[in-house]
């Protein structure tokens, strides 16, 4: 019984002794950061047959290097309609990643 009272008083002191000024809160940016985000290609080339696709992965991070979830991403080619990109728009997953497939009927090099 005495141990229970002592423990409850210690617990009460710990709870009462906590002040909001003791908390260390950090705010994180929820904006995409260009230097921390990147594009990678899992297949660098594809036949210009409209069937075979290059697989492009976009990874979006904030200024702290944390992945951004649910960001809307659009991938564009400098060749315009010569390349078919699917999906047209995609949302990043829990790792801040999204994948696209790029197909074409025209031979050439595209900048994405």
TORPA-4810 file (N, C-alpha, C, O; in nm, 3 decimals):
<nodes>
NODE_1_0.081_-0.119_0.000_0.000_0.000_0.000_0.086_0.126_0.000_0.058_0.221_-0.073_X
NODE_2_0.191_0.125_0.083_0.280_0.242_0.089_0.352_0.259_-0.045_0.366_0.371_-0.093_X
NODE_3_0.397_0.147_-0.105_0.464_0.155_-0.234_0.371_0.213_-0.339_0.414_0.293_-0.423_X
NODE_4_0.244_0.175_-0.337_0.146_0.225_-0.434_0.128_0.375_-0.419_0.120_0.446_-0.519_X
NODE_5_0.122_0.426_-0.295_0.107_0.570_-0.272_0.230_0.646_-0.319_0.219_0.752_-0.381_X
NODE_6_0.347_0.592_-0.290_0.470_0.658_-0.332_0.478_0.663_-0.483_0.511_0.766_-0.541_X
NODE_7_0.447_0.552_-0.548_0.450_0.548_-0.694_0.348_0.644_-0.754_0.377_0.711_-0.853_X
NODE_8_0.228_0.652_-0.696_0.127_0.742_-0.750_0.169_0.887_-0.731_0.142_0.970_-0.818_X
NODE_9_0.237_0.920_-0.619_0.285_1.057_-0.598_0.398_1.091_-0.694_0.405_1.202_-0.746_X
NODE_10_0.487_0.995_-0.717_0.595_1.017_-0.814_0.537_1.041_-0.953_0.579_1.131_-1.025_X
NODE_11_0.440_0.960_-0.989_0.374_0.975_-1.119_0.305_1.111_-1.128_0.314_1.177_-1.231_X
NODE_12_0.238_1.152_-1.023_0.172_1.282_-1.021_0.275_1.395_-1.034_0.250_1.491_-1.106_X
NODE_13_0.387_1.383_-0.968_0.493_1.485_-0.978_0.546_1.490_-1.121_0.571_1.598_-1.173_X
NODE_14_0.564_1.374_-1.183_0.614_1.371_-1.320_0.515_1.437_-1.416_0.555_1.512_-1.505_X
NODE_15_0.387_1.409_-1.397_0.286_1.467_-1.486_0.276_1.618_-1.464_0.275_1.694_-1.560_X
NODE_16_0.270_1.661_-1.338_0.258_1.803_-1.307_0.385_1.877_-1.348_0.379_1.994_-1.387_X
NODE_17_0.502_1.811_-1.338_0.629_1.874_-1.369_0.654_1.897_-1.517_0.752_1.963_-1.552_X
NODE_18_0.570_1.844_-1.603_0.590_1.860_-1.748_0.531_1.993_-1.792_0.413_2.020_-1.769_X
NODE_19_0.611_2.075_-1.854_0.566_2.204_-1.905_0.579_2.205_-2.057_0.667_2.139_-2.112_X
NODE_20_0.493_2.279_-2.123_0.499_2.288_-2.268_0.631_2.349_-2.316_0.675_2.320_-2.428_X
NODE_21_0.692_2.430_-2.235_0.821_2.489_-2.274_0.931_2.383_-2.281_1.034_2.406_-2.344_X
NODE_22_0.908_2.267_-2.218_1.006_2.159_-2.222_1.000_2.082_-2.353_1.093_2.009_-2.386_X
NODE_23_0.892_2.096_-2.427_0.875_2.021_-2.551_0.955_2.086_-2.663_0.959_2.208_-2.674_X
NODE_24_1.017_2.004_-2.743_1.095_2.053_-2.855_1.022_2.013_-2.984_1.034_1.900_-3.030_X
NODE_25_0.949_2.105_-3.041_0.872_2.078_-3.161_0.946_2.131_-3.283_1.005_2.238_-3.279_X
NODE_26_0.940_2.053_-3.391_1.003_2.096_-3.516_0.897_2.103_-3.625_0.809_2.018_-3.633_X
NODE_27_0.907_2.205_-3.706_0.815_2.218_-3.820_0.889_2.175_-3.946_1.006_2.208_-3.965_X
NODE_28_0.821_2.101_-4.029_0.881_2.052_-4.153_0.809_2.113_-4.273_0.688_2.135_-4.271_X
NODE_29_0.886_2.139_-4.375_0.831_2.193_-4.499_0.755_2.084_-4.573_0.801_1.970_-4.580_X
NODE_30_0.641_2.117_-4.626_0.563_2.022_-4.705_0.569_2.058_-4.853_0.483_2.015_-4.931_X
NODE_31_0.669_2.135_-4.890_0.685_2.175_-5.030_0.791_2.089_-5.096_0.893_2.057_-5.034_X
NODE_32_0.770_2.051_-5.222_0.874_1.976_-5.293_1.003_2.057_-5.304_0.999_2.178_-5.324_X
NODE_33_1.114_1.990_-5.290_1.244_2.056_-5.297_1.320_1.999_-5.417_1.345_1.879_-5.424_X
NODE_34_1.355_2.086_-5.510_1.416_2.043_-5.636_1.545_1.963_-5.616_1.564_1.860_-5.681_X
NODE_35_1.634_2.008_-5.527_1.761_1.940_-5.507_1.747_1.806_-5.436_1.835_1.720_-5.449_X
NODE_36_1.640_1.786_-5.361_1.619_1.660_-5.289_1.529_1.563_-5.364_1.509_1.450_-5.319_X
NODE_37_1.474_1.605_-5.475_1.386_1.520_-5.556_1.461_1.479_-5.682_1.550_1.551_-5.728_X
NODE_38_1.425_1.365_-5.736_1.499_1.317_-5.852_1.417_1.224_-5.940_1.309_1.178_-5.903_X
NODE_39_1.473_1.199_-6.057_1.415_1.113_-6.159_1.511_0.999_-6.184_1.631_1.021_-6.195_X
NODE_40_1.460_0.878_-6.192_1.546_0.764_-6.226_1.476_0.681_-6.334_1.354_0.680_-6.345_X
NODE_41_1.557_0.613_-6.411_1.505_0.535_-6.522_1.544_0.389_-6.503_1.662_0.359_-6.485_X
NODE_42_1.446_0.299_-6.507_1.474_0.157_-6.487_1.501_0.086_-6.619_1.553_-0.025_-6.621_X
NODE_43_1.466_0.150_-6.726_1.498_0.101_-6.860_1.526_0.224_-6.943_1.435_0.301_-6.975_X
NODE_44_1.652_0.244_-6.979_1.694_0.368_-7.044_1.647_0.382_-7.188_1.636_0.494_-7.239_X
NODE_45_1.621_0.272_-7.253_1.578_0.281_-7.393_1.466_0.181_-7.418_1.450_0.082_-7.346_X
NODE_46_1.390_0.210_-7.522_1.280_0.122_-7.560_1.265_0.128_-7.712_1.297_0.230_-7.774_X
NODE_47_1.219_0.021_-7.770_1.192_0.019_-7.913_1.083_0.121_-7.945_0.988_0.137_-7.868_X
NODE_48_1.098_0.191_-8.058_0.998_0.290_-8.100_0.884_0.218_-8.173_0.858_0.243_-8.291_X
NODE_49_0.819_0.128_-8.100_0.710_0.050_-8.158_0.575_0.080_-8.094_0.474_0.021_-8.131_X
NODE_50_0.574_0.172_-7.999_0.449_0.207_-7.930_0.407_0.105_-7.827_0.305_0.122_-7.760_X
NODE_51_0.485_-0.004_-7.813_0.451_-0.111_-7.718_0.551_-0.114_-7.603_0.514_-0.106_-7.486_X
NODE_52_0.680_-0.127_-7.637_0.783_-0.132_-7.534_0.795_0.005_-7.467_0.785_0.108_-7.533_X
NODE_53_0.815_0.004_-7.336_0.816_0.130_-7.261_0.943_0.145_-7.178_0.997_0.047_-7.126_X
NODE_54_0.989_0.268_-7.166_1.091_0.303_-7.067_1.017_0.334_-6.938_0.915_0.404_-6.940_X
NODE_55_1.066_0.283_-6.827_1.001_0.304_-6.698_1.077_0.412_-6.622_1.196_0.398_-6.594_X
NODE_56_1.006_0.520_-6.590_1.064_0.635_-6.522_1.004_0.644_-6.382_0.883_0.638_-6.365_X
NODE_57_1.090_0.658_-6.282_1.044_0.676_-6.145_1.081_0.816_-6.098_1.196_0.859_-6.111_X
NODE_58_0.983_0.887_-6.044_1.005_1.020_-5.988_0.992_1.008_-5.837_0.895_0.952_-5.786_X
NODE_59_1.092_1.062_-5.765_1.090_1.061_-5.619_1.088_1.206_-5.572_1.174_1.285_-5.610_X
NODE_60_0.989_1.240_-5.489_0.969_1.378_-5.444_0.993_1.386_-5.293_0.928_1.317_-5.214_X
NODE_61_1.089_1.473_-5.254_1.121_1.497_-5.113_1.108_1.646_-5.082_1.110_1.730_-5.172_X
NODE_62_1.094_1.676_-4.953_1.091_1.816_-4.910_1.234_1.864_-4.881_1.330_1.791_-4.906_X
NODE_63_1.248_1.984_-4.829_1.380_2.041_-4.804_1.458_1.967_-4.696_1.579_1.983_-4.686_X
NODE_64_1.390_1.887_-4.614_1.456_1.808_-4.510_1.487_1.666_-4.557_1.538_1.585_-4.480_X
NODE_65_1.457_1.637_-4.685_1.483_1.504_-4.738_1.376_1.402_-4.707_1.394_1.283_-4.730_X
NODE_66_1.262_1.449_-4.655_1.153_1.358_-4.621_1.062_1.339_-4.742_1.037_1.434_-4.816_X
NODE_67_1.013_1.215_-4.765_0.926_1.191_-4.880_0.793_1.263_-4.866_0.737_1.272_-4.756_X
NODE_68_0.743_1.315_-4.976_0.612_1.380_-4.977_0.509_1.283_-5.032_0.522_1.233_-5.143_X
NODE_69_0.408_1.257_-4.953_0.303_1.162_-4.987_0.185_1.236_-5.050_0.146_1.343_-5.001_X
NODE_70_0.129_1.181_-5.156_0.010_1.238_-5.218_0.036_1.358_-5.306_-0.057_1.430_-5.343_X
NODE_71_0.163_1.383_-5.342_0.195_1.494_-5.434_0.153_1.457_-5.575_0.177_1.345_-5.619_X
NODE_72_0.092_1.549_-5.644_0.054_1.528_-5.783_0.175_1.553_-5.872_0.238_1.659_-5.865_X
NODE_73_0.208_1.455_-5.957_0.325_1.464_-6.044_0.282_1.447_-6.190_0.204_1.358_-6.223_X
NODE_74_0.335_1.535_-6.275_0.312_1.526_-6.420_0.448_1.515_-6.485_0.538_1.594_-6.456_X
NODE_75_0.466_1.416_-6.573_0.591_1.398_-6.645_0.568_1.441_-6.790_0.471_1.400_-6.853_X
NODE_76_0.659_1.525_-6.841_0.645_1.575_-6.978_0.772_1.546_-7.057_0.881_1.540_-7.000_X
NODE_77_0.756_1.529_-7.187_0.868_1.508_-7.277_0.889_1.634_-7.361_0.793_1.702_-7.397_X
NODE_78_1.016_1.663_-7.393_1.043_1.777_-7.481_1.003_1.748_-7.625_1.008_1.837_-7.710_X
NODE_79_0.963_1.625_-7.654_0.920_1.587_-7.789_0.768_1.596_-7.805_0.714_1.557_-7.908_X
NODE_80_0.701_1.649_-7.704_0.556_1.670_-7.713_0.478_1.541_-7.734_0.497_1.443_-7.663_X
NODE_81_0.391_1.543_-7.836_0.302_1.429_-7.862_0.374_1.310_-7.926_0.311_1.206_-7.947_X
NODE_82_0.502_1.324_-7.957_0.576_1.210_-8.014_0.590_1.097_-7.912_0.608_0.982_-7.950_X
NODE_83_0.581_1.130_-7.783_0.592_1.031_-7.677_0.460_1.020_-7.602_0.394_1.120_-7.573_X
NODE_84_0.421_0.896_-7.573_0.302_0.872_-7.491_0.349_0.841_-7.350_0.426_0.747_-7.328_X
NODE_85_0.303_0.920_-7.254_0.341_0.903_-7.114_0.217_0.862_-7.035_0.114_0.929_-7.040_X
NODE_86_0.230_0.751_-6.963_0.117_0.702_-6.883_0.166_0.669_-6.743_0.272_0.609_-6.726_X
NODE_87_0.089_0.707_-6.643_-0.033_0.785_-6.649_-0.002_0.933_-6.678_0.113_0.976_-6.668_X
NODE_88_-0.105_1.007_-6.714_-0.087_1.150_-6.742_-0.049_1.226_-6.614_0.036_1.315_-6.618_X
NODE_89_-0.111_1.191_-6.504_-0.084_1.248_-6.372_-0.088_1.135_-6.271_-0.169_1.043_-6.283_X
NODE_90_-0.001_1.141_-6.170_-0.001_1.037_-6.067_0.029_1.100_-5.931_0.089_1.207_-5.922_X
NODE_91_-0.013_1.031_-5.826_0.010_1.076_-5.688_0.124_0.994_-5.627_0.130_0.872_-5.646_X
NODE_92_0.214_1.061_-5.554_0.324_0.991_-5.490_0.273_0.898_-5.380_0.173_0.926_-5.314_X
NODE_93_0.344_0.787_-5.361_0.307_0.690_-5.258_0.370_0.729_-5.124_0.419_0.840_-5.108_X
NODE_94_0.368_0.637_-5.027_0.420_0.666_-4.893_0.571_0.689_-4.892_0.626_0.740_-4.794_X
NODE_95_0.639_0.650_-4.999_0.783_0.674_-5.011_0.814_0.796_-5.095_0.931_0.826_-5.122_X
NODE_96_0.710_0.868_-5.137_0.728_0.986_-5.221_0.757_0.952_-5.366_0.808_1.036_-5.440_X
NODE_97_0.725_0.830_-5.407_0.758_0.784_-5.543_0.634_0.764_-5.629_0.524_0.737_-5.581_X
NODE_98_0.657_0.779_-5.759_0.554_0.751_-5.858_0.625_0.701_-5.984_0.738_0.743_-6.012_X
NODE_99_0.561_0.611_-6.058_0.621_0.557_-6.180_0.539_0.594_-6.303_0.416_0.603_-6.299_X
NODE_100_0.611_0.616_-6.412_0.550_0.644_-6.541_0.609_0.549_-6.645_0.720_0.498_-6.628_X
NODE_101_0.535_0.526_-6.752_0.585_0.451_-6.866_0.583_0.544_-6.986_0.485_0.614_-7.012_X
NODE_102_0.695_0.544_-7.060_0.707_0.630_-7.177_0.722_0.541_-7.300_0.812_0.458_-7.308_X
NODE_103_0.631_0.561_-7.397_0.632_0.485_-7.523_0.636_0.584_-7.639_0.597_0.700_-7.625_X
NODE_104_0.684_0.534_-7.753_0.687_0.621_-7.870_0.685_0.538_-7.997_0.723_0.421_-7.998_X
NODE_105_0.640_0.601_-8.105_0.648_0.542_-8.239_0.758_0.609_-8.320_0.784_0.570_-8.434_X
NODE_106_0.822_0.710_-8.262_0.927_0.786_-8.332_1.061_0.763_-8.266_1.074_0.775_-8.144_X
NODE_107_1.161_0.730_-8.346_1.297_0.712_-8.297_1.353_0.848_-8.256_1.328_0.948_-8.323_X
NODE_108_1.428_0.852_-8.147_1.489_0.976_-8.103_1.517_0.974_-7.954_1.490_0.875_-7.886_X
NODE_109_1.570_1.083_-7.905_1.602_1.099_-7.763_1.510_1.203_-7.703_1.486_1.309_-7.761_X
NODE_110_1.457_1.171_-7.586_1.366_1.263_-7.518_1.428_1.312_-7.389_1.497_1.237_-7.319_X
NODE_111_1.405_1.437_-7.356_1.440_1.492_-7.226_1.309_1.505_-7.148_1.211_1.562_-7.196_X
NODE_112_1.311_1.451_-7.026_1.189_1.450_-6.946_1.204_1.544_-6.828_1.112_1.558_-6.748_X
</nodes>
